[in-house]
């Protein structure tokens, strides 16, 4: 949805543009390459860990 709020973690909302695994991995790679910054840092749980959230096969 065009008016859907962004996710607090990566500031991205999955939509119809995510038509391929390559596209999703490309965005995720860009996000991680930037240091995986949260769009809303105050929403990040204290024990959040990128490596446990994204399984190896999805990195």
mmCIF file as gemmi writes it, N, C-alpha and C atoms, coordinates in Angstrom:
data_model
loop_
_atom_site.group_PDB
_atom_site.id
_atom_site.type_symbol
_atom_site.label_atom_id
_atom_site.label_alt_id
_atom_site.label_comp_id
_atom_site.label_asym_id
_atom_site.label_entity_id
_atom_site.label_seq_id
_atom_site.pdbx_PDB_ins_code
_atom_site.Cartn_x
_atom_site.Cartn_y
_atom_site.Cartn_z
_atom_site.occupancy
_atom_site.B_iso_or_equiv
_atom_site.pdbx_formal_charge
_atom_site.auth_seq_id
_atom_site.auth_asym_id
_atom_site.pdbx_PDB_model_num
ATOM 1 N N . UNK Axp A 1 ? 0.837 -1.185 0 1 0 ? 1 A 1
ATOM 2 C CA . UNK Axp A 1 ? 0 0 0 1 0 ? 1 A 1
ATOM 3 C C . UNK Axp A 1 ? 0.874 1.237 0 1 0 ? 1 A 1
ATOM 4 N N . UNK Axp A 2 ? 0.506 2.192 -0.778 1 0 ? 2 A 1
ATOM 5 C CA . UNK Axp A 2 ? 1.29 3.415 -0.882 1 0 ? 2 A 1
ATOM 6 C C . UNK Axp A 2 ? 1.283 4.218 0.407 1 0 ? 2 A 1
ATOM 7 N N . UNK Axp A 3 ? 0.208 4.146 1.158 1 0 ? 3 A 1
ATOM 8 C CA . UNK Axp A 3 ? 0.125 4.939 2.377 1 0 ? 3 A 1
ATOM 9 C C . UNK Axp A 3 ? 0.448 4.132 3.637 1 0 ? 3 A 1
ATOM 10 N N . UNK Axp A 4 ? 0.974 2.929 3.476 1 0 ? 4 A 1
ATOM 11 C CA . UNK Axp A 4 ? 1.342 2.099 4.632 1 0 ? 4 A 1
ATOM 12 C C . UNK Axp A 4 ? 2.582 2.685 5.298 1 0 ? 4 A 1
ATOM 13 N N . UNK Axp A 5 ? 2.641 2.643 6.619 1 0 ? 5 A 1
ATOM 14 C CA . UNK Axp A 5 ? 3.822 3.169 7.307 1 0 ? 5 A 1
ATOM 15 C C . UNK Axp A 5 ? 5.038 2.282 7.073 1 0 ? 5 A 1
ATOM 16 N N . UNK Axp A 6 ? 6.201 2.897 7.081 1 0 ? 6 A 1
ATOM 17 C CA . UNK Axp A 6 ? 7.439 2.135 6.961 1 0 ? 6 A 1
ATOM 18 C C . UNK Axp A 6 ? 7.648 1.33 8.235 1 0 ? 6 A 1
ATOM 19 N N . UNK Axp A 7 ? 8.38 0.253 8.11 1 0 ? 7 A 1
ATOM 20 C CA . UNK Axp A 7 ? 8.719 -0.544 9.275 1 0 ? 7 A 1
ATOM 21 C C . UNK Axp A 7 ? 9.729 0.233 10.119 1 0 ? 7 A 1
ATOM 22 N N . UNK Axp A 8 ? 9.652 0.131 11.451 1 0 ? 8 A 1
ATOM 23 C CA . UNK Axp A 8 ? 10.565 0.891 12.295 1 0 ? 8 A 1
ATOM 24 C C . UNK Axp A 8 ? 12.021 0.44 12.171 1 0 ? 8 A 1
ATOM 25 N N . UNK Axp A 9 ? 12.238 -0.788 11.715 1 0 ? 9 A 1
ATOM 26 C CA . UNK Axp A 9 ? 13.622 -1.274 11.657 1 0 ? 9 A 1
ATOM 27 C C . UNK Axp A 9 ? 14.344 -0.774 10.409 1 0 ? 9 A 1
ATOM 28 N N . UNK Axp A 10 ? 13.914 -1.199 9.257 1 0 ? 10 A 1
ATOM 29 C CA . UNK Axp A 10 ? 14.656 -0.893 8.034 1 0 ? 10 A 1
ATOM 30 C C . UNK Axp A 10 ? 14.029 0.212 7.192 1 0 ? 10 A 1
ATOM 31 N N . UNK Axp A 11 ? 12.965 0.797 7.683 1 0 ? 11 A 1
ATOM 32 C CA . UNK Axp A 11 ? 12.262 1.868 6.96 1 0 ? 11 A 1
ATOM 33 C C . UNK Axp A 11 ? 11.79 1.421 5.587 1 0 ? 11 A 1
ATOM 34 N N . UNK Axp A 12 ? 11.392 0.166 5.492 1 0 ? 12 A 1
ATOM 35 C CA . UNK Axp A 12 ? 10.908 -0.374 4.232 1 0 ? 12 A 1
ATOM 36 C C . UNK Axp A 12 ? 9.663 -1.196 4.495 1 0 ? 12 A 1
ATOM 37 N N . UNK Axp A 13 ? 8.697 -1.077 3.62 1 0 ? 13 A 1
ATOM 38 C CA . UNK Axp A 13 ? 7.486 -1.888 3.705 1 0 ? 13 A 1
ATOM 39 C C . UNK Axp A 13 ? 7.443 -2.767 2.466 1 0 ? 13 A 1
ATOM 40 N N . UNK Axp A 14 ? 7.37 -4.068 2.665 1 0 ? 14 A 1
ATOM 41 C CA . UNK Axp A 14 ? 7.274 -4.973 1.523 1 0 ? 14 A 1
ATOM 42 C C . UNK Axp A 14 ? 6.006 -4.685 0.747 1 0 ? 14 A 1
ATOM 43 N N . UNK Axp A 15 ? 6.119 -4.772 -0.567 1 0 ? 15 A 1
ATOM 44 C CA . UNK Axp A 15 ? 4.955 -4.502 -1.411 1 0 ? 15 A 1
ATOM 45 C C . UNK Axp A 15 ? 5.094 -5.249 -2.727 1 0 ? 15 A 1
ATOM 46 N N . UNK Axp A 16 ? 4.313 -4.877 -3.691 1 0 ? 16 A 1
ATOM 47 C CA . UNK Axp A 16 ? 4.313 -5.571 -4.969 1 0 ? 16 A 1
ATOM 48 C C . UNK Axp A 16 ? 5.615 -5.388 -5.741 1 0 ? 16 A 1
ATOM 49 N N . UNK Axp A 17 ? 6.448 -4.422 -5.355 1 0 ? 17 A 1
ATOM 50 C CA . UNK Axp A 17 ? 7.737 -4.234 -6.017 1 0 ? 17 A 1
ATOM 51 C C . UNK Axp A 17 ? 8.726 -5.329 -5.622 1 0 ? 17 A 1
ATOM 52 N N . UNK Axp A 18 ? 8.444 -6.03 -4.537 1 0 ? 18 A 1
ATOM 53 C CA . UNK Axp A 18 ? 9.315 -7.109 -4.079 1 0 ? 18 A 1
ATOM 54 C C . UNK Axp A 18 ? 8.946 -8.403 -4.799 1 0 ? 18 A 1
ATOM 55 N N . UNK Axp A 19 ? 9.112 -8.396 -6.105 1 0 ? 19 A 1
ATOM 56 C CA . UNK Axp A 19 ? 8.672 -9.536 -6.902 1 0 ? 19 A 1
ATOM 57 C C . UNK Axp A 19 ? 9.719 -10.623 -7.046 1 0 ? 19 A 1
ATOM 58 N N . UNK Axp A 20 ? 10.943 -10.348 -6.591 1 0 ? 20 A 1
ATOM 59 C CA . UNK Axp A 20 ? 11.973 -11.366 -6.714 1 0 ? 20 A 1
ATOM 60 C C . UNK Axp A 20 ? 12.83 -11.421 -5.457 1 0 ? 20 A 1
ATOM 61 N N . UNK Axp A 21 ? 13.347 -12.587 -5.196 1 0 ? 21 A 1
ATOM 62 C CA . UNK Axp A 21 ? 14.253 -12.768 -4.074 1 0 ? 21 A 1
ATOM 63 C C . UNK Axp A 21 ? 15.493 -11.902 -4.261 1 0 ? 21 A 1
ATOM 64 N N . UNK Axp A 22 ? 15.94 -11.76 -5.496 1 0 ? 22 A 1
ATOM 65 C CA . UNK Axp A 22 ? 17.105 -10.935 -5.787 1 0 ? 22 A 1
ATOM 66 C C . UNK Axp A 22 ? 16.863 -9.475 -5.386 1 0 ? 22 A 1
ATOM 67 N N . UNK Axp A 23 ? 15.667 -8.951 -5.653 1 0 ? 23 A 1
ATOM 68 C CA . UNK Axp A 23 ? 15.335 -7.588 -5.274 1 0 ? 23 A 1
ATOM 69 C C . UNK Axp A 23 ? 15.31 -7.398 -3.767 1 0 ? 23 A 1
ATOM 70 N N . UNK Axp A 24 ? 14.731 -8.355 -3.061 1 0 ? 24 A 1
ATOM 71 C CA . UNK Axp A 24 ? 14.661 -8.287 -1.6 1 0 ? 24 A 1
ATOM 72 C C . UNK Axp A 24 ? 16.07 -8.354 -1.02 1 0 ? 24 A 1
ATOM 73 N N . UNK Axp A 25 ? 16.882 -9.275 -1.523 1 0 ? 25 A 1
ATOM 74 C CA . UNK Axp A 25 ? 18.261 -9.39 -1.039 1 0 ? 25 A 1
ATOM 75 C C . UNK Axp A 25 ? 19.072 -8.139 -1.372 1 0 ? 25 A 1
ATOM 76 N N . UNK Axp A 26 ? 18.805 -7.537 -2.514 1 0 ? 26 A 1
ATOM 77 C CA . UNK Axp A 26 ? 19.504 -6.316 -2.898 1 0 ? 26 A 1
ATOM 78 C C . UNK Axp A 26 ? 19.233 -5.192 -1.923 1 0 ? 26 A 1
ATOM 79 N N . UNK Axp A 27 ? 17.965 -4.995 -1.576 1 0 ? 27 A 1
ATOM 80 C CA . UNK Axp A 27 ? 17.632 -3.942 -0.614 1 0 ? 27 A 1
ATOM 81 C C . UNK Axp A 27 ? 18.22 -4.271 0.752 1 0 ? 27 A 1
ATOM 82 N N . UNK Axp A 28 ? 18.08 -5.517 1.177 1 0 ? 28 A 1
ATOM 83 C CA . UNK Axp A 28 ? 18.616 -5.91 2.477 1 0 ? 28 A 1
ATOM 84 C C . UNK Axp A 28 ? 20.128 -5.712 2.502 1 0 ? 28 A 1
ATOM 85 N N . UNK Axp A 29 ? 20.82 -6.075 1.423 1 0 ? 29 A 1
ATOM 86 C CA . UNK Axp A 29 ? 22.263 -5.892 1.35 1 0 ? 29 A 1
ATOM 87 C C . UNK Axp A 29 ? 22.651 -4.424 1.468 1 0 ? 29 A 1
ATOM 88 N N . UNK Axp A 30 ? 21.885 -3.566 0.808 1 0 ? 30 A 1
ATOM 89 C CA . UNK Axp A 30 ? 22.136 -2.124 0.906 1 0 ? 30 A 1
ATOM 90 C C . UNK Axp A 30 ? 21.948 -1.652 2.342 1 0 ? 30 A 1
ATOM 91 N N . UNK Axp A 31 ? 20.855 -2.077 2.97 1 0 ? 31 A 1
ATOM 92 C CA . UNK Axp A 31 ? 20.541 -1.684 4.344 1 0 ? 31 A 1
ATOM 93 C C . UNK Axp A 31 ? 21.632 -2.137 5.306 1 0 ? 31 A 1
ATOM 94 N N . UNK Axp A 32 ? 22.049 -3.397 5.175 1 0 ? 32 A 1
ATOM 95 C CA . UNK Axp A 32 ? 23.103 -3.931 6.041 1 0 ? 32 A 1
ATOM 96 C C . UNK Axp A 32 ? 24.424 -3.218 5.756 1 0 ? 32 A 1
ATOM 97 N N . UNK Axp A 33 ? 24.711 -2.939 4.491 1 0 ? 33 A 1
ATOM 98 C CA . UNK Axp A 33 ? 25.936 -2.234 4.121 1 0 ? 33 A 1
ATOM 99 C C . UNK Axp A 33 ? 26.022 -0.833 4.704 1 0 ? 33 A 1
ATOM 100 N N . UNK Axp A 34 ? 24.868 -0.257 4.992 1 0 ? 34 A 1
ATOM 101 C CA . UNK Axp A 34 ? 24.821 1.066 5.613 1 0 ? 34 A 1
ATOM 102 C C . UNK Axp A 34 ? 24.904 0.98 7.14 1 0 ? 34 A 1
ATOM 103 N N . UNK Axp A 35 ? 25.065 -0.231 7.661 1 0 ? 35 A 1
ATOM 104 C CA . UNK Axp A 35 ? 25.15 -0.439 9.106 1 0 ? 35 A 1
ATOM 105 C C . UNK Axp A 35 ? 23.844 -0.889 9.718 1 0 ? 35 A 1
ATOM 106 N N . UNK Axp A 36 ? 22.873 -1.275 8.894 1 0 ? 36 A 1
ATOM 107 C CA . UNK Axp A 36 ? 21.548 -1.718 9.341 1 0 ? 36 A 1
ATOM 108 C C . UNK Axp A 36 ? 20.903 -0.723 10.299 1 0 ? 36 A 1
ATOM 109 N N . UNK Axp A 37 ? 20.886 0.569 9.915 1 0 ? 37 A 1
ATOM 110 C CA . UNK Axp A 37 ? 20.298 1.568 10.808 1 0 ? 37 A 1
ATOM 111 C C . UNK Axp A 37 ? 18.785 1.407 10.914 1 0 ? 37 A 1
ATOM 112 N N . UNK Axp A 38 ? 18.27 1.634 12.069 1 0 ? 38 A 1
ATOM 113 C CA . UNK Axp A 38 ? 16.826 1.572 12.276 1 0 ? 38 A 1
ATOM 114 C C . UNK Axp A 38 ? 16.218 2.919 11.919 1 0 ? 38 A 1
ATOM 115 N N . UNK Axp A 39 ? 15.106 2.884 11.226 1 0 ? 39 A 1
ATOM 116 C CA . UNK Axp A 39 ? 14.391 4.111 10.898 1 0 ? 39 A 1
ATOM 117 C C . UNK Axp A 39 ? 13.85 4.792 12.14 1 0 ? 39 A 1
ATOM 118 N N . UNK Axp A 40 ? 13.493 4.002 13.121 1 0 ? 40 A 1
ATOM 119 C CA . UNK Axp A 40 ? 13.018 4.5 14.415 1 0 ? 40 A 1
ATOM 120 C C . UNK Axp A 40 ? 13.886 3.849 15.495 1 0 ? 40 A 1
ATOM 121 N N . UNK Axp A 41 ? 15.058 4.412 15.77 1 0 ? 41 A 1
ATOM 122 C CA . UNK Axp A 41 ? 15.976 3.793 16.735 1 0 ? 41 A 1
ATOM 123 C C . UNK Axp A 41 ? 15.359 3.498 18.097 1 0 ? 41 A 1
ATOM 124 N N . UNK Axp A 42 ? 14.415 4.303 18.522 1 0 ? 42 A 1
ATOM 125 C CA . UNK Axp A 42 ? 13.799 4.075 19.836 1 0 ? 42 A 1
ATOM 126 C C . UNK Axp A 42 ? 12.949 2.798 19.854 1 0 ? 42 A 1
ATOM 127 N N . UNK Axp A 43 ? 12.584 2.271 18.69 1 0 ? 43 A 1
ATOM 128 C CA . UNK Axp A 43 ? 11.79 1.046 18.613 1 0 ? 43 A 1
ATOM 129 C C . UNK Axp A 43 ? 12.657 -0.211 18.647 1 0 ? 43 A 1
ATOM 130 N N . UNK Axp A 44 ? 13.971 -0.043 18.553 1 0 ? 44 A 1
ATOM 131 C CA . UNK Axp A 44 ? 14.881 -1.189 18.526 1 0 ? 44 A 1
ATOM 132 C C . UNK Axp A 44 ? 15 -1.807 19.925 1 0 ? 44 A 1
ATOM 133 N N . UNK Axp A 45 ? 14.659 -3.099 20.062 1 0 ? 45 A 1
ATOM 134 C CA . UNK Axp A 45 ? 14.808 -3.767 21.36 1 0 ? 45 A 1
ATOM 135 C C . UNK Axp A 45 ? 16.283 -3.797 21.777 1 0 ? 45 A 1
ATOM 136 N N . UNK Axp A 46 ? 16.529 -3.705 23.05 1 0 ? 46 A 1
ATOM 137 C CA . UNK Axp A 46 ? 17.902 -3.677 23.568 1 0 ? 46 A 1
ATOM 138 C C . UNK Axp A 46 ? 18.68 -4.925 23.181 1 0 ? 46 A 1
ATOM 139 N N . UNK Axp A 47 ? 18.006 -6.071 23.071 1 0 ? 47 A 1
ATOM 140 C CA . UNK Axp A 47 ? 18.696 -7.325 22.757 1 0 ? 47 A 1
ATOM 141 C C . UNK Axp A 47 ? 18.61 -7.714 21.28 1 0 ? 47 A 1
ATOM 142 N N . UNK Axp A 48 ? 18.207 -6.779 20.408 1 0 ? 48 A 1
ATOM 143 C CA . UNK Axp A 48 ? 18.082 -7.078 18.986 1 0 ? 48 A 1
ATOM 144 C C . UNK Axp A 48 ? 19.448 -7.354 18.381 1 0 ? 48 A 1
ATOM 145 N N . UNK Axp A 49 ? 19.54 -8.419 17.574 1 0 ? 49 A 1
ATOM 146 C CA . UNK Axp A 49 ? 20.798 -8.792 16.941 1 0 ? 49 A 1
ATOM 147 C C . UNK Axp A 49 ? 20.529 -9.154 15.486 1 0 ? 49 A 1
ATOM 148 N N . UNK Axp A 50 ? 21.184 -8.459 14.583 1 0 ? 50 A 1
ATOM 149 C CA . UNK Axp A 50 ? 20.968 -8.655 13.153 1 0 ? 50 A 1
ATOM 150 C C . UNK Axp A 50 ? 21.191 -10.106 12.734 1 0 ? 50 A 1
ATOM 151 N N . UNK Axp A 51 ? 22.26 -10.724 13.206 1 0 ? 51 A 1
ATOM 152 C CA . UNK Axp A 51 ? 22.585 -12.078 12.771 1 0 ? 51 A 1
ATOM 153 C C . UNK Axp A 51 ? 21.58 -13.122 13.232 1 0 ? 51 A 1
ATOM 154 N N . UNK Axp A 52 ? 20.906 -12.884 14.345 1 0 ? 52 A 1
ATOM 155 C CA . UNK Axp A 52 ? 19.883 -13.833 14.77 1 0 ? 52 A 1
ATOM 156 C C . UNK Axp A 52 ? 18.539 -13.552 14.096 1 0 ? 52 A 1
ATOM 157 N N . UNK Axp A 53 ? 18.354 -12.349 13.598 1 0 ? 53 A 1
ATOM 158 C CA . UNK Axp A 53 ? 17.102 -11.989 12.946 1 0 ? 53 A 1
ATOM 159 C C . UNK Axp A 53 ? 17.061 -12.416 11.484 1 0 ? 53 A 1
ATOM 160 N N . UNK Axp A 54 ? 18.22 -12.429 10.842 1 0 ? 54 A 1
ATOM 161 C CA . UNK Axp A 54 ? 18.274 -12.799 9.426 1 0 ? 54 A 1
ATOM 162 C C . UNK Axp A 54 ? 19.071 -14.089 9.31 1 0 ? 54 A 1
ATOM 163 N N . UNK Axp A 55 ? 18.398 -15.214 9.037 1 0 ? 55 A 1
ATOM 164 C CA . UNK Axp A 55 ? 19.085 -16.491 8.921 1 0 ? 55 A 1
ATOM 165 C C . UNK Axp A 55 ? 20.138 -16.464 7.812 1 0 ? 55 A 1
ATOM 166 N N . UNK Axp A 56 ? 21.144 -17.28 7.939 1 0 ? 56 A 1
ATOM 167 C CA . UNK Axp A 56 ? 22.262 -17.309 6.984 1 0 ? 56 A 1
ATOM 168 C C . UNK Axp A 56 ? 21.788 -17.457 5.535 1 0 ? 56 A 1
ATOM 169 N N . UNK Axp A 57 ? 20.786 -18.291 5.298 1 0 ? 57 A 1
ATOM 170 C CA . UNK Axp A 57 ? 20.33 -18.503 3.919 1 0 ? 57 A 1
ATOM 171 C C . UNK Axp A 57 ? 19.649 -17.276 3.314 1 0 ? 57 A 1
ATOM 172 N N . UNK Axp A 58 ? 19.319 -16.285 4.144 1 0 ? 58 A 1
ATOM 173 C CA . UNK Axp A 58 ? 18.692 -15.053 3.654 1 0 ? 58 A 1
ATOM 174 C C . UNK Axp A 58 ? 19.659 -13.877 3.613 1 0 ? 58 A 1
ATOM 175 N N . UNK Axp A 59 ? 20.905 -14.098 3.995 1 0 ? 59 A 1
ATOM 176 C CA . UNK Axp A 59 ? 21.896 -13.014 3.958 1 0 ? 59 A 1
ATOM 177 C C . UNK Axp A 59 ? 22.537 -12.915 2.614 1 0 ? 59 A 1
